[in-house]
Amino acid sequence: MQAGGRAKQEFETFRYSNTLTAQLTKDLKATGSMSFIKNNNVQTEYKTTYYVGAPYAVNIEKNGNGEVIGYDVNEQLNVVNAGTKSYAQERSQRTFYENYSLQLDYNHTFGNVHNVAAMVGANAEKRTYKNVTAKRTDLLYDGLFDLNTGSAGSTNQTVTGGSNAQGYISYLTRLNYNYAGKYMIEALGRRDGTSKFHVDYRWCNFGAASVGWRISEENFVKKNVKWLDNLKLRASYGVTGGAVSELGNYDYLSAITLSTYYFNGGQEQIAYLSKMTDYSRTWEKLQNLNIGVDFALFSNRLTGSFDWYQKKNNNMLVSLTYPDVLGTNPAATNDAKLRVKGWEAVIGWNDRVGKVDYWVSASLSDARSMVVDYAGTDTWTAGLVKVREGYPLNSLFVYKTDGYFTSYDEIADYYKQYAGNSALAKVAQSSASTHLRPGDRKKVLILDPDNDTTNGKGNTGAGDVYHYGDSDPHFNFGLNAGARWNNFDFSLFVQGVGKRNILRDTGMNTCAFYVNYTNILTTHLDTWAWDNQNAEYARLSLQQDKNKWNVDNNDTAIQNAWYARLKNITVGYTIPSSITSKWKIEKLRFYFSGDNVAEITGLSDGYDPEKGTSARTTLPFSRSWTLGVDLTF
């Protein structure tokens, strides 16, 4: 290949931040800050006439008897793209982010027991983006790649560009009071505005309040419960804004699209709105209720906390499903309600035995969601359903299976029972290649035949599905442990999930030959046969429709992706300060560390349980080992 072309990018980033603090009085302090981030990205690209092929063509000369008598060698290159496809292009992108904040803090203690703190402040941020792209084709000469060396004809040059901006402003205030460190109360108020909503709906007020009681500071506890170092009860309730980051900068506006349409014997220019919009949508209001307790015992060697919380979103932004006659996709509106309940427990122990300091802590948490209201709509399909009224987010609706078919008579009765059910369309009895055979999955297409009103067709049009659970991780846990002895240190961190439903469907490697050009996993080898009728997988088949029947959206395709992974383990040694001080070194530590060292999991197909269903389409996780030095002067 010769002289194909080149693409080049240049990035420039400038960052600046500054904070000024002024102590106005003994109790009053003012703080102001500003920061900027400027990114410039310049892309240049050109493509020239290039050639691919053998650089020489050899003609063989033969006599009348077919004997070779000579060779004729001529230089010959094959032109792959004509000169009219050569081009030069330049693109400039610029992003500018700016942030400003101003805050006043007041702290004062009255009578040695009344502690008051107050804060008022404001924050503003803005992000702007601009790009310009210019392109010319038909370069005059392959060695010149500048824009002005391309053709200046109107059909040979294009210029495009665009810009956008988003802004956010918040005014906030906070008031704290505590009495002798025993009774605490806090109130917070804020007013937020964003440019992502229509001007009439972009501002909203939020607030929160919390109370606390440190029981361990009461005199009757101090005198009678010596082993109790800290016991604090707390509760909070507040309303915050949400869903702003997921919106586009101008989602409340509908762009006008220009096109052509054949009308009245010719092509006519038309203009239409590209999407539906809703001016009245505004901030989601997230109501947060939290009740918790903190404790410390035995000279703070045993510590822990427990929290129970409930979150409600009573005007969740969702895109509802409307009849097809609408003709376009509806805009997201504040028409859904979501509730999440959860809890978290943390406990830790730290102590010293001889010259060994050691510590260990563990955490366990869980949360359950429920879509309380979805504006009365109730549409779903088999598989993963992200939002459905009356069910958790990311719910799984699957077919119930009842083992495998074991005879052709059983299959004939099955086709008769579910005649007309569209779930059988891809495995029709009349198909010589895909009709059901012994060893295929037996699906229960009607879950309640005694009350069936669909004549065997199912309540989704393709058989009945039932709610298996949700695909969110549950019972998240973690374990931290470590020790120090004679300048040696050791630490480890284990993280995992106790339960997570993973539905393997509509993707490669869900069973042997699901797609006939993919590799087969060793876990797929346990397939049905006459002498192996309790196998994990259905019989082998090269028919993709048959494999879809045996795998897609079946309850047998769900695995519990629980796991426990050793995320990090580190061993280090710090050179004694009596030695490093001679070298003017404050600290010198050598360490050896490993990340993602090992794991155990309920998944049987070798995918990364931490990534869930995306594991089959993303790069595998990596294990890494590091040998390093910490040096402080």
C-alpha positions as CSV (number, residue, x, y, z in Angstrom):
1,M,0.0,0.0,0.0
2,Q,1.2,3.5,-0.8
3,A,0.2,6.9,0.6
4,G,-3.3,6.1,2.0
5,G,-3.8,9.1,4.3
6,R,-3.6,10.1,7.9
7,A,-5.7,11.3,10.8
8,K,-4.2,13.4,13.6
9,Q,-5.7,14.8,16.8
10,E,-4.2,17.4,19.2
11,F,-5.6,18.0,22.7
12,E,-5.0,21.0,24.9
13,T,-6.3,21.3,28.4
14,F,-6.0,24.3,30.7
15,R,-7.1,24.1,34.4
16,Y,-7.3,26.9,36.9
17,S,-8.8,27.0,40.4
18,N,-8.5,29.5,43.2
19,T,-10.0,29.8,46.7
20,L,-10.0,32.9,48.9
21,T,-11.0,32.9,52.6
22,A,-11.5,36.0,54.7
23,Q,-12.1,35.9,58.5
24,L,-14.5,38.8,58.8
25,T,-15.0,38.5,62.5
26,K,-14.2,35.9,65.2
27,D,-17.3,33.9,64.3
28,L,-17.9,34.9,60.7
29,K,-15.9,33.6,57.7
30,A,-16.3,34.2,54.0
31,T,-15.1,31.8,51.3
32,G,-15.1,32.3,47.6
33,S,-13.8,30.1,44.8
34,M,-13.7,29.9,41.1
35,S,-12.4,27.3,38.7
36,F,-12.0,26.9,34.9
37,I,-11.4,24.0,32.6
38,K,-10.7,24.7,28.9
39,N,-10.3,21.9,26.4
40,N,-9.3,22.4,22.8
41,N,-9.4,19.5,20.3
42,V,-8.1,20.0,16.8
43,Q,-8.5,17.1,14.3
44,T,-6.9,17.1,10.9
45,E,-7.5,14.3,8.4
46,Y,-6.6,13.7,4.8
47,K,-7.0,10.9,2.3
48,T,-5.1,10.7,-0.9
49,T,-5.1,8.4,-3.9
50,Y,-3.6,5.1,-2.8
51,Y,-2.6,1.9,-4.5
52,V,-2.8,-1.7,-3.4
53,G,-1.5,-4.7,-5.3
54,A,1.7,-6.3,-6.6
55,P,4.1,-3.5,-7.7
56,Y,5.0,-5.5,-10.8
57,A,3.1,-7.5,-13.4
58,V,5.0,-10.5,-14.9
59,N,4.2,-11.7,-18.4
60,I,5.6,-15.1,-19.3
61,E,6.6,-15.7,-22.9
62,K,6.3,-19.3,-24.2
63,N,7.2,-21.0,-27.6
64,G,4.8,-23.1,-29.6
65,N,5.7,-26.2,-27.5
66,G,4.6,-24.4,-24.3
67,E,8.2,-23.9,-23.1
68,V,9.1,-20.7,-21.2
69,I,11.5,-18.7,-23.3
70,G,11.4,-15.4,-21.4
71,Y,9.8,-12.9,-19.0
72,D,8.4,-9.4,-19.5
73,V,8.3,-7.5,-16.2
74,N,6.2,-4.3,-16.1
75,E,5.5,-2.0,-13.2
76,Q,1.8,-2.0,-12.5
77,L,-0.1,-0.6,-9.5
78,N,-3.8,-1.0,-9.0
79,V,-5.6,2.2,-8.2
80,V,-8.2,1.5,-5.4
81,N,-9.7,4.9,-5.0
82,A,-9.9,7.5,-7.7
83,G,-8.6,11.0,-7.2
84,T,-12.1,12.4,-6.8
85,K,-12.3,10.6,-3.4
86,S,-9.3,12.3,-2.0
87,Y,-10.0,15.0,0.6
88,A,-8.7,17.2,3.4
89,Q,-10.7,17.9,6.5
90,E,-10.2,20.0,9.7
91,R,-12.3,20.0,12.8
92,S,-12.1,22.2,15.8
93,Q,-13.9,21.4,19.1
94,R,-13.8,23.7,22.2
95,T,-15.3,23.0,25.6
96,F,-15.2,25.6,28.4
97,Y,-16.4,24.8,32.0
98,E,-16.6,27.5,34.7
99,N,-17.7,27.3,38.3
100,Y,-18.1,30.0,40.9
101,S,-19.1,29.8,44.6
102,L,-19.5,32.1,47.5
103,Q,-20.2,31.1,51.1
104,L,-20.6,32.7,54.5
105,D,-20.1,30.6,57.6
106,Y,-21.1,31.6,61.1
107,N,-20.1,29.6,64.3
108,H,-20.7,30.6,67.9
109,T,-21.1,29.0,71.3
110,F,-23.3,30.5,74.0
111,G,-22.9,29.6,77.6
112,N,-20.5,26.8,76.8
113,V,-23.3,24.4,75.8
114,H,-25.3,26.0,73.0
115,N,-23.4,25.6,69.7
116,V,-24.8,27.4,66.7
117,A,-23.6,27.2,63.1
118,A,-25.1,28.8,60.1
119,M,-24.2,29.0,56.4
120,V,-25.5,30.8,53.3
121,G,-24.1,30.4,49.9
122,A,-24.5,30.3,46.2
123,N,-23.0,28.2,43.4
124,A,-23.1,28.7,39.7
125,E,-21.6,26.6,36.9
126,K,-21.8,26.7,33.1
127,R,-20.5,24.5,30.3
128,T,-20.3,25.6,26.7
129,Y,-19.3,23.6,23.6
130,K,-18.6,24.6,20.0
131,N,-17.3,22.8,17.0
132,V,-16.6,23.7,13.3
133,T,-15.8,21.2,10.6
134,A,-14.6,22.1,7.1
135,K,-13.9,19.6,4.3
136,R,-12.8,19.8,0.6
137,T,-12.5,16.9,-1.9
138,D,-10.5,16.5,-5.1
139,L,-7.0,17.5,-3.8
140,L,-5.0,19.1,-6.6
141,Y,-1.9,17.0,-5.7
142,D,-1.4,14.0,-3.4
143,G,1.4,15.7,-1.6
144,L,-0.6,18.8,-0.5
145,F,-3.1,18.2,2.3
146,D,-4.3,21.7,3.2
147,L,-7.9,22.7,2.8
148,N,-7.2,25.3,0.2
149,T,-5.6,22.6,-2.1
150,G,-9.0,21.0,-2.6
151,S,-11.6,21.9,-5.2
152,A,-13.5,25.1,-4.5
153,G,-16.6,23.8,-6.3
154,S,-19.9,24.0,-4.3
155,T,-20.4,20.2,-4.5
156,N,-16.8,19.6,-3.3
157,Q,-16.8,21.5,0.0
158,T,-18.8,21.3,3.1
159,V,-18.8,23.3,6.3
160,T,-20.7,22.2,9.4
161,G,-20.7,23.3,13.0
162,G,-22.7,23.7,16.1
163,S,-22.7,24.8,19.7
164,N,-24.6,24.2,22.9
165,A,-24.5,25.3,26.5
166,Q,-25.9,24.3,29.9
167,G,-26.1,26.2,33.2
168,Y,-26.9,25.4,36.8
169,I,-27.4,27.8,39.7
170,S,-28.1,26.9,43.4
171,Y,-28.8,29.1,46.4
172,L,-28.5,27.3,49.7
173,T,-28.6,27.8,53.5
174,R,-27.9,25.5,56.4
175,L,-28.6,25.9,60.2
176,N,-27.1,23.7,62.9
177,Y,-27.7,23.6,66.6
178,N,-26.4,21.2,69.3
179,Y,-26.7,21.3,73.0
180,A,-23.6,20.1,74.8
181,G,-22.9,17.6,72.1
182,K,-26.1,15.6,73.2
183,Y,-28.9,16.9,71.1
184,M,-28.4,17.9,67.5
185,I,-30.7,19.5,64.9
186,E,-29.9,20.6,61.3
187,A,-32.1,22.3,58.7
188,L,-31.1,22.8,55.1
189,G,-32.8,24.7,52.3
190,R,-31.9,25.3,48.7
191,R,-33.3,26.7,45.5
192,D,-31.9,25.1,42.3
193,G,-32.3,26.1,38.7
194,T,-31.1,24.5,35.4
195,S,-31.2,25.6,31.8
196,K,-32.3,22.0,30.8
197,F,-35.9,22.8,31.6
198,H,-38.3,25.4,30.1
199,V,-37.9,28.8,31.6
200,D,-41.3,28.5,33.4
201,Y,-40.3,25.2,35.1
202,R,-36.6,25.3,35.6
203,W,-36.5,26.5,39.3
204,C,-37.5,24.3,42.3
205,N,-37.1,24.5,46.1
206,F,-35.8,21.7,48.2
207,G,-35.1,21.2,51.8
208,A,-34.0,18.7,54.5
209,A,-33.9,18.4,58.3
210,S,-32.2,16.0,60.7
211,V,-32.1,15.3,64.4
212,G,-29.7,13.4,66.6
213,W,-29.4,12.2,70.2
214,R,-26.1,11.1,71.6
215,I,-27.3,9.0,74.4
216,S,-23.8,8.2,75.6
217,E,-23.3,11.8,76.6
218,E,-26.1,11.6,79.2
219,N,-24.8,11.6,82.8
220,F,-26.8,8.5,83.8
221,V,-25.0,6.5,80.9
222,K,-21.6,7.9,81.7
223,K,-21.8,6.8,85.3
224,N,-23.5,3.4,84.9
225,V,-22.3,2.1,81.5
226,K,-18.6,2.5,81.4
227,W,-18.0,0.2,78.5
228,L,-20.2,2.3,76.2
229,D,-18.2,5.0,74.4
230,N,-20.7,6.2,71.9
231,L,-24.4,5.6,71.2
232,K,-26.1,8.0,68.9
233,L,-29.6,7.9,67.4
234,R,-30.4,9.9,64.3
235,A,-33.1,10.5,61.8
236,S,-33.4,12.7,58.7
237,Y,-35.9,13.6,56.1
238,G,-35.4,15.7,53.0
239,V,-36.3,16.4,49.4
240,T,-33.7,16.7,46.7
241,G,-33.8,17.2,42.9
242,G,-32.9,14.5,40.4
243,A,-32.7,13.3,36.8
244,V,-31.1,16.5,35.4
245,S,-27.9,14.9,34.2
246,E,-29.8,12.4,32.1
247,L,-31.6,15.1,30.0
248,G,-30.3,16.7,26.9
249,N,-29.5,20.4,26.9
250,Y,-32.6,21.3,24.9
251,D,-35.0,18.4,25.3
252,Y,-37.8,20.8,25.9
253,L,-37.5,22.1,22.3
254,S,-38.4,20.3,19.2
255,A,-36.1,20.8,16.2
256,I,-37.4,21.4,12.7
257,T,-36.3,18.8,10.2
258,L,-36.1,19.7,6.5
259,S,-36.7,17.0,3.9
260,T,-38.3,16.3,0.6
261,Y,-41.5,14.4,-0.2
262,Y,-43.0,13.3,-3.5
263,F,-46.2,15.3,-4.0
264,N,-48.3,16.5,-6.9
265,G,-46.0,14.9,-9.5
266,G,-42.6,16.1,-8.1
267,Q,-40.3,16.4,-5.1
268,E,-41.4,19.1,-2.7
269,Q,-39.5,20.6,0.2
270,I,-41.2,19.9,3.6
271,A,-40.5,20.7,7.2
272,Y,-41.7,18.9,10.3
273,L,-41.1,18.7,14.0
274,S,-38.5,16.0,14.8
275,K,-40.0,14.9,18.1
276,M,-42.7,15.6,20.7
277,T,-41.9,17.8,23.6
278,D,-43.3,18.7,27.0
279,Y,-42.7,22.2,28.4
280,S,-44.2,21.4,31.8
281,R,-41.7,18.7,32.9
282,T,-39.5,19.7,35.7
283,W,-37.2,18.4,38.5
284,E,-37.8,15.0,40.0
285,K,-38.4,15.4,43.7
286,L,-36.7,12.7,45.7
287,Q,-38.0,12.2,49.2
288,N,-35.4,10.6,51.5
289,L,-36.2,9.2,55.0
290,N,-33.3,7.8,57.0
291,I,-33.2,6.3,60.5
292,G,-29.9,5.2,62.0
293,V,-27.8,4.4,65.0
294,D,-24.0,4.6,65.6
295,F,-22.2,2.9,68.4
296,A,-18.8,2.3,69.9
297,L,-17.9,0.0,72.8
298,F,-14.9,-1.2,74.8
299,S,-12.7,1.8,74.4
300,N,-13.8,2.3,70.8
301,R,-12.5,-1.1,69.8
302,L,-15.9,-2.3,68.6
303,T,-17.7,0.2,66.3
304,G,-20.6,0.0,64.0
305,S,-23.7,1.5,62.6
306,F,-27.1,0.6,61.1
307,D,-29.3,2.6,58.7
308,W,-32.7,2.0,57.3
309,Y,-33.9,4.3,54.5
310,Q,-36.8,4.9,52.2
311,K,-36.6,6.9,49.0
312,K,-39.7,8.1,47.0
313,N,-39.8,9.7,43.7
314,N,-43.3,11.0,43.1
315,N,-42.7,12.7,39.8
316,M,-40.3,10.4,38.1
317,L,-39.4,11.3,34.5
318,V,-40.3,8.4,32.1
319,S,-41.3,7.9,28.5
320,L,-44.7,6.3,28.5
321,T,-45.9,3.8,25.9
322,Y,-48.7,5.1,23.6
323,P,-50.5,3.4,20.7
324,D,-48.7,3.3,17.4
325,V,-51.1,5.8,15.9
326,L,-49.2,8.5,17.8
327,G,-46.6,8.3,15.0
328,T,-43.6,9.3,17.0
329,N,-41.8,8.8,20.3
330,P,-43.3,10.6,23.2
331,A,-41.3,13.0,25.4
332,A,-40.3,12.0,29.0
333,T,-42.8,13.4,31.5
334,N,-43.2,13.4,35.3
335,D,-45.8,10.7,35.3
336,A,-44.3,7.8,37.4
337,K,-43.8,7.1,41.1
338,L,-40.9,5.0,42.5
339,R,-40.2,3.7,46.0
340,V,-37.0,2.2,47.2
341,K,-36.5,0.7,50.7
342,G,-33.1,-0.4,51.9
343,W,-30.8,-0.9,54.9
344,E,-27.1,-1.0,55.6
345,A,-25.1,-2.5,58.5
346,V,-21.4,-1.9,59.3
347,I,-19.4,-3.4,62.1
348,G,-15.7,-3.2,62.9
349,W,-13.1,-4.3,65.4
350,N,-9.6,-2.9,66.0
351,D,-7.2,-3.8,68.7
352,R,-3.6,-4.4,69.6
353,V,-2.0,-7.7,70.8
354,G,1.6,-7.3,71.8
355,K,3.3,-5.4,69.0
356,V,0.6,-6.2,66.5
357,D,-2.0,-3.7,65.6
358,Y,-4.9,-5.2,63.6
359,W,-8.4,-4.3,62.4
360,V,-11.3,-5.8,60.6
361,S,-14.6,-4.3,59.4
362,A,-17.5,-5.7,57.4
363,S,-20.6,-4.2,55.7
364,L,-23.8,-5.6,54.4
365,S,-26.6,-3.8,52.6
366,D,-29.6,-4.3,50.4
367,A,-32.3,-2.3,48.7
368,R,-35.6,-3.1,47.0
369,S,-37.4,-0.9,44.4
370,M,-41.1,-0.8,43.4
371,V,-42.7,1.1,40.6
372,V,-45.8,2.4,42.5
373,D,-47.4,4.2,39.6
374,Y,-46.8,4.2,35.8
375,A,-49.7,6.4,34.8
376,G,-51.9,3.4,34.3
377,T,-49.9,1.9,31.4
378,D,-49.1,-1.8,31.6
379,T,-47.1,-3.1,28.7
380,W,-44.4,-5.7,28.9
381,T,-42.7,-8.4,26.9
382,A,-40.8,-11.6,27.8
383,G,-37.3,-10.9,29.2
384,L,-36.0,-7.8,30.9
385,V,-38.6,-5.1,31.6
386,K,-37.0,-1.9,33.0
387,V,-40.3,-0.3,34.2
388,R,-43.7,-1.9,34.9
389,E,-46.2,-0.7,37.4
390,G,-46.5,-2.9,40.5
391,Y,-43.0,-4.5,40.0
392,P,-39.4,-3.7,40.8
393,L,-37.2,-1.9,38.4
394,N,-35.4,-4.2,35.9
395,S,-37.8,-7.0,36.4
396,L,-37.4,-10.4,34.7
397,F,-40.5,-12.0,33.1
398,V,-39.7,-15.4,31.8
399,Y,-41.4,-18.6,30.6
400,K,-41.9,-21.4,33.0
401,T,-40.3,-24.7,31.8
402,D,-41.3,-28.2,32.7
403,G,-38.2,-30.3,31.7
404,Y,-37.7,-31.7,28.3
405,F,-39.9,-33.5,25.7
406,T,-39.2,-37.2,25.8
407,S,-41.4,-38.6,23.1
408,Y,-43.1,-37.6,19.8
409,D,-46.5,-38.4,21.2
410,E,-45.9,-35.8,24.0
411,I,-44.9,-33.3,21.3
412,A,-48.0,-33.9,19.2
413,D,-50.2,-33.4,22.3
414,Y,-48.3,-30.2,23.1
415,Y,-48.9,-28.7,19.6
416,K,-52.6,-29.6,19.9
417,Q,-52.9,-28.0,23.4
418,Y,-51.3,-24.7,22.3
419,A,-52.6,-24.5,18.7
420,G,-52.5,-20.9,17.4
421,N,-50.0,-19.7,20.1
422,S,-47.6,-17.3,18.4
423,A,-44.7,-18.5,20.6
424,L,-44.7,-21.7,18.4
425,A,-44.3,-19.7,15.1
426,K,-40.5,-20.3,14.9
427,V,-40.8,-24.0,15.8
428,A,-44.0,-24.8,13.8
429,Q,-45.1,-28.4,13.6
430,S,-45.1,-28.2,9.8
431,S,-41.5,-27.2,9.6
432,A,-39.2,-30.1,8.7
433,S,-36.1,-28.5,10.2
434,T,-37.3,-26.6,13.3
435,H,-40.3,-28.5,14.7
436,L,-39.9,-29.7,18.3
437,R,-38.2,-33.0,19.0
438,P,-37.3,-35.0,22.1
439,G,-34.7,-33.1,24.1
440,D,-36.2,-29.7,23.4
441,R,-37.5,-27.5,26.3
442,K,-41.1,-27.9,27.3
443,K,-42.5,-24.5,28.0
444,V,-45.7,-23.9,30.0
445,L,-47.3,-21.4,27.7
446,I,-50.5,-21.0,29.7
447,L,-49.9,-20.8,33.4
448,D,-53.5,-21.0,34.5
449,P,-55.4,-23.1,32.0
450,D,-58.5,-23.3,34.1
451,N,-59.0,-19.5,33.8
452,D,-57.6,-19.0,30.3
453,T,-59.6,-16.6,28.2
454,T,-57.2,-16.4,25.2
455,N,-57.9,-19.9,23.7
456,G,-54.3,-21.0,24.3
457,K,-52.6,-17.8,22.9
458,G,-51.3,-16.4,26.2
459,N,-51.7,-13.0,27.8
460,T,-48.8,-11.4,26.0
461,G,-49.7,-12.8,22.6
462,A,-46.8,-15.3,22.8
463,G,-47.6,-17.4,25.9
464,D,-47.7,-16.5,29.5
465,V,-44.6,-15.3,31.3
466,Y,-44.2,-14.9,35.1
467,H,-42.3,-12.5,37.3
468,Y,-39.1,-14.3,38.3
469,G,-37.5,-11.4,40.2
470,D,-35.3,-8.4,39.3
471,S,-31.7,-8.2,37.9
472,D,-30.4,-5.7,40.4
473,P,-27.7,-6.8,42.8
474,H,-28.8,-7.6,46.4
475,F,-27.0,-8.2,49.7
476,N,-23.9,-6.3,48.8
477,F,-21.1,-7.0,51.2
478,G,-17.5,-5.9,51.9
479,L,-14.7,-6.9,54.2
480,N,-11.7,-4.9,55.1
481,A,-8.8,-6.3,57.2
482,G,-5.3,-5.3,58.0
483,A,-2.4,-5.5,60.5
484,R,0.9,-3.7,61.3
485,W,4.0,-5.2,63.0
486,N,7.5,-3.8,63.3
487,N,7.2,-1.6,60.2
488,F,5.5,-4.3,58.2
489,D,1.9,-3.7,57.1
490,F,-0.8,-5.9,55.5
491,S,-4.3,-5.2,54.2
492,L,-7.0,-6.8,52.1
493,F,-10.4,-5.9,50.7
494,V,-13.1,-8.4,49.7
495,Q,-16.2,-7.2,47.9
496,G,-19.2,-9.1,46.6
497,V,-22.9,-9.6,46.0
498,G,-25.1,-12.2,47.6
499,K,-27.8,-12.4,44.9
500,R,-28.1,-11.2,41.4
501,N,-30.3,-12.7,38.7
502,I,-28.6,-12.8,35.3
503,L,-30.7,-13.8,32.3
504,R,-28.6,-15.2,29.5
505,D,-30.6,-14.7,26.3
506,T,-30.5,-13.2,22.8
507,G,-26.7,-13.2,22.7
508,M,-23.7,-15.3,21.7
509,N,-22.5,-18.2,23.9
510,T,-25.8,-18.8,25.7
511,C,-25.7,-22.4,24.6
512,A,-23.7,-24.5,22.2
513,F,-24.2,-23.3,18.5
514,Y,-26.6,-20.6,19.6
515,V,-25.0,-18.7,16.8
516,N,-23.2,-21.4,14.7
517,Y,-20.0,-19.4,14.2
518,T,-19.2,-18.8,17.9
519,N,-17.0,-20.8,20.2
520,I,-18.5,-23.4,22.5
521,L,-17.9,-23.1,26.2
522,T,-17.0,-26.2,28.2
523,T,-20.0,-25.6,30.4
524,H,-22.2,-26.1,27.3
525,L,-21.2,-29.7,26.9
526,D,-23.8,-31.1,29.3
527,T,-26.5,-31.4,26.7
528,W,-29.6,-33.7,26.5
529,A,-29.3,-37.1,25.0
530,W,-31.2,-40.3,25.4
531,D,-28.7,-41.5,28.0
532,N,-28.4,-38.0,29.6
533,Q,-32.0,-36.8,30.1
534,N,-31.3,-34.7,33.2
535,A,-28.7,-32.5,31.4
536,E,-28.4,-28.7,32.0
537,Y,-28.8,-27.8,28.4
538,A,-31.2,-28.9,25.7
539,R,-30.2,-31.2,22.8
540,L,-27.6,-30.0,20.4
541,S,-28.9,-28.1,17.3
542,L,-27.6,-26.0,14.5
543,Q,-31.0,-24.3,14.0
544,Q,-30.9,-20.9,15.5
545,D,-34.7,-20.7,15.9
546,K,-34.6,-23.9,17.8
547,N,-31.8,-22.7,20.1
548,K,-33.8,-19.5,20.7
549,W,-36.8,-21.6,21.8
550,N,-34.6,-23.6,24.2
551,V,-32.8,-20.6,25.7
552,D,-34.4,-17.2,25.2
553,N,-36.4,-15.8,28.2
554,N,-36.7,-19.2,29.9
555,D,-36.4,-19.6,33.6
556,T,-33.7,-22.1,33.1
557,A,-31.6,-19.4,31.4
558,I,-31.3,-17.5,34.7
559,Q,-28.2,-17.8,36.8
560,N,-27.5,-16.4,40.2
561,A,-24.4,-14.2,39.7
562,W,-23.4,-14.1,43.4
563,Y,-19.7,-13.6,43.9
564,A,-17.0,-12.7,46.4
565,R,-13.9,-11.1,44.9
566,L,-10.5,-10.4,46.6
567,K,-10.3,-6.9,45.1
568,N,-7.0,-5.9,46.7
569,I,-4.2,-7.4,48.9
570,T,-1.1,-5.4,49.9
571,V,2.0,-6.1,51.8
572,G,4.4,-3.3,52.6
573,Y,7.5,-2.5,54.7
574,T,8.5,1.0,55.9
575,I,12.2,1.8,56.4
576,P,12.7,3.0,60.0
577,S,12.8,6.7,60.4
578,S,16.1,6.4,62.3
579,I,17.6,5.4,58.9
580,T,15.7,7.6,56.5
581,S,16.2,10.8,58.5
582,K,19.9,10.6,57.7
583,W,18.9,10.8,54.0
584,K,16.5,13.8,54.6
585,I,13.6,11.4,53.8
586,E,10.4,11.6,55.8
587,K,9.1,8.2,54.7
588,L,10.3,5.4,52.5
589,R,8.0,2.4,52.0
590,F,8.2,-0.6,49.7
591,Y,5.0,-2.5,48.9
592,F,3.7,-5.3,46.8
593,S,0.0,-5.2,45.8
594,G,-2.5,-7.3,43.8
595,D,-5.9,-6.2,42.3
596,N,-8.7,-8.6,41.4
597,V,-6.6,-11.5,42.7
598,A,-9.3,-14.2,43.0
599,E,-13.0,-14.8,43.2
600,I,-15.7,-17.4,43.7
601,T,-19.0,-17.1,41.9
602,G,-22.3,-18.8,41.1
603,L,-21.9,-18.1,37.4
604,S,-21.0,-21.2,35.4
605,D,-20.0,-19.7,32.0
606,G,-16.8,-17.9,33.0
607,Y,-18.1,-14.4,32.6
608,D,-17.3,-11.6,35.0
609,P,-20.1,-11.5,37.6
610,E,-19.4,-8.0,38.5
611,K,-20.3,-6.7,35.1
612,G,-23.6,-8.6,34.9
613,T,-25.1,-9.1,31.4
614,S,-22.6,-6.7,29.8
615,A,-19.8,-9.1,30.5
616,R,-20.2,-11.0,27.2
617,T,-19.7,-7.8,25.1
618,T,-17.0,-6.0,27.0
619,L,-13.3,-6.6,27.6
620,P,-12.7,-9.1,30.4
621,F,-11.6,-7.9,33.8
622,S,-7.9,-7.9,34.5
623,R,-5.7,-9.1,37.4
624,S,-2.8,-6.9,38.1
625,W,0.3,-7.0,40.4
626,T,2.2,-4.0,41.4
627,L,5.6,-3.5,43.0
628,G,6.0,0.0,44.2
629,V,7.7,2.6,46.4
630,D,6.2,5.4,48.5
631,L,8.7,8.2,49.0
632,T,8.0,11.4,51.0
633,F,10.6,14.1,51.6
